């Protein structure tokens, strides 16, 4: 929705989720949007999705990769298959997305991956998740070096704890600890991440690439949290 409000035509992607309500909201507000479904762990599906998005819009100026899963599993009980599932979804999909996008993006185009502060500050039970997000940040920086000469920028946004329906009920102690520790005293909202992504895709960020924009209410500014 933030991109639509900024004037972009939006291709809203989900692997399985229904994004028709988002598309309807954008259209009702006078914007232009369509939905697409693909498994981003499949490189052929990535290319097809990006190609179809460019064809639908007439061109492709910005890609935001927000794919990710975050299961809680300790290392002792984790299987290789469970490790690979998270790495494939969080990291391999980003590789395919970046590669496919670079084939169609014009000079001035951008790719933004949603990483996590856990890519900088790992958490117990999240070894697979934290490792995948740390690697995603490095992947984006390496891609920025490769695609910079073509005028294509690649960045990451690393959110902190983002509010969602039921979070306070499911994890009351964690939410309380977070809001007490964060200098801004609240959880993040999806719009906070969306605004960061819009900024990085905009001309205002035309000299920003290979960067990780932390959006966490200041919590990682603390020595411990």
C-alpha positions in Angstrom: 0.0 0.0 0.0 2.9 2.4 0.8 4.2 2.0 -2.8 0.8 2.6 -4.3 0.4 5.8 -2.3 3.8 6.9 -3.6 2.4 6.5 -7.2 3.7 3.0 -8.1 1.9 0.4 -10.0 2.1 -2.7 -7.7 2.5 -6.4 -8.3 1.6 -8.0 -4.9 3.2 -11.4 -4.6 2.5 -14.2 -2.2 3.3 -17.9 -2.3 0.0 -19.1 -1.0 -1.6 -16.2 0.9 -4.6 -14.3 -0.6 -3.5 -10.7 -1.4 -6.7 -9.9 -3.3 -7.9 -7.6 -0.5 -4.7 -5.5 -0.8 -5.1 -5.3 -4.6 -8.8 -4.3 -4.1 -7.8 -1.6 -1.6 -5.2 -0.1 -3.9 -7.6 -0.2 -6.9 -10.4 1.4 -4.8 -8.0 4.2 -3.8 -7.3 5.0 -7.5 -4.1 3.0 -7.8 -3.1 0.2 -10.1 -2.3 -3.3 -8.8 -2.4 -6.9 -9.6 -1.6 -10.1 -7.7 0.8 -12.9 -8.5 1.7 -16.3 -6.9 5.0 -18.1 -7.2 7.4 -20.2 -5.1 10.5 -18.0 -5.0 12.7 -21.0 -4.0 12.2 -22.1 -7.6 14.5 -20.0 -9.9 12.3 -20.5 -12.9 9.3 -19.3 -11.0 11.4 -16.2 -9.9 12.2 -15.4 -13.5 8.7 -15.9 -14.7 7.3 -13.7 -11.9 9.7 -10.9 -12.6 9.2 -11.1 -16.4 5.4 -11.1 -16.0 5.6 -8.1 -13.6 7.7 -6.1 -16.1 5.3 -7.0 -18.9 2.2 -6.0 -16.9 3.6 -2.7 -15.8 5.4 -1.9 -19.0 8.7 -1.7 -17.1 10.0 -2.7 -13.7 11.7 -0.1 -11.5 11.8 -1.6 -8.0 11.7 -5.1 -6.4 11.0 -5.7 -2.7 11.7 -9.2 -1.5 9.8 -9.7 1.7 9.8 -13.5 1.7 10.7 -15.1 5.0 9.9 -17.8 7.6 10.9 -17.8 11.3 10.2 -21.1 13.0 11.6 -21.5 16.5 13.9 -24.6 16.8 16.9 -25.4 18.9 20.0 -26.7 17.2 20.0 -29.9 19.1 16.7 -31.1 17.6 17.0 -29.4 14.2 17.3 -31.6 11.1 19.2 -30.7 7.9 15.8 -30.6 6.1 14.5 -28.0 8.6 17.7 -26.0 8.2 17.5 -26.1 4.5 13.8 -25.1 4.5 14.6 -21.8 6.2 17.7 -21.1 4.3 16.0 -21.8 0.9 13.0 -19.6 1.8 14.9 -16.7 3.3 18.2 -16.7 1.3 18.0 -18.8 -1.8 14.8 -17.1 -2.9 16.6 -13.7 -2.5 19.4 -15.0 -4.8 16.9 -15.9 -7.5 14.9 -12.7 -7.0 18.0 -10.5 -7.4 19.3 -12.4 -10.4 16.0 -12.3 -12.2 15.4 -8.6 -11.4 18.8 -7.5 -12.6 17.9 -8.9 -16.0 15.1 -6.4 -16.5 15.7 -3.5 -14.2 16.8 -0.3 -15.9 19.6 2.0 -14.6 18.2 3.6 -11.5 16.3 0.5 -10.6 16.6 -1.1 -7.2 16.2 -4.3 -5.2 15.4 -4.2 -1.5 15.5 -7.3 0.7 13.8 -7.4 4.0 16.4 -8.9 6.4 16.2 -8.7 10.2 18.0 -7.3 13.2 18.6 -11.0 14.0 21.1 -10.9 11.1 23.2 -8.7 13.4 22.1 -9.9 16.8 21.2 -13.7 16.9 18.6 -15.2 19.1 18.5 -18.7 20.7 16.3 -21.1 18.8 16.8 -19.0 15.6 20.2 -20.3 14.4 18.8 -21.1 10.9 16.9 -17.8 10.8 19.6 -15.6 12.1 22.2 -17.2 9.8 19.9 -16.8 6.7 19.3 -13.1 7.5 23.0 -12.4 8.1 23.8 -14.0 4.8 21.0 -12.0 3.1 22.7 -8.8 4.2 26.0 -9.9 2.8 24.3 -11.2 -0.4 22.8 -7.7 -1.0 26.1 -6.0 -0.4 27.9 -8.3 -2.9 25.1 -7.8 -5.4 25.4 -4.0 -4.9 29.1 -4.2 -6.0 28.2 -6.3 -9.1 25.2 -4.3 -10.3 26.3 -0.8 -9.2 28.1 -0.1 -12.5 24.8 -0.7 -14.3 23.1 1.8 -12.1 21.1 -0.8 -10.1 21.0 -0.4 -6.4 20.7 -3.3 -3.9 19.9 -2.8 -0.2 18.4 -4.5 2.9 16.0 -3.3 5.5 16.4 -4.9 8.9 13.3 -4.6 11.1 12.9 -5.2 14.8 9.8 -6.7 16.3 6.8 -5.9 14.1 3.3 -5.9 15.5 0.8 -8.3 14.1 -2.7 -9.5 15.2 -2.5 -11.7 18.3 1.2 -11.0 19.0 0.6 -9.4 22.4 -1.6 -12.3 23.4 0.8 -15.0 22.1 3.9 -13.4 23.6 3.0 -10.9 26.3 6.3 -11.1 28.2 8.3 -10.5 25.1 6.2 -7.6 23.9 6.5 -6.0 27.3 10.3 -6.5 27.4 10.6 -5.0 23.9 8.5 -1.9 24.5 10.4 -1.2 27.8 13.8 -1.6 26.1 13.1 0.2 22.9 14.0 3.9 23.2 10.9 4.8 21.1 8.8 2.7 23.5 6.6 0.8 21.0 6.6 -2.1 18.6 7.2 -1.5 14.9 4.2 -1.4 12.5 4.2 -2.9 9.0 4.0 0.7 7.7 7.4 1.5 9.3 9.0 -1.2 7.2 7.0 -0.2 4.1 8.1 3.4 4.4 11.8 2.3 4.6 11.4 0.2 1.5 9.7 3.1 -0.4 12.5 5.4 0.6 15.2 3.0 -0.6 13.4 2.5 -3.9 13.0 6.3 -4.4 15.2 8.9 -6.1 15.9 10.2 -2.6 18.1 7.1 -2.1 19.8 7.3 -5.5 23.3 7.3 -3.9 22.5 4.5 -1.4 23.5 1.0 -2.2 25.0 -2.0 -0.4 23.4 -0.6 2.8 21.4 -2.2 5.6 18.7 0.2 7.0 17.8 -0.8 10.6 14.2 -0.1 11.5 13.9 -1.1 15.1 12.8 1.8 17.3 16.4 2.1 18.5 16.6 -1.1 20.4 19.9 -2.3 18.9 21.4 1.1 20.0 21.4 -0.4 23.5 24.5 -2.3 24.6 22.2 -5.2 25.7 18.5 -5.7 25.2 
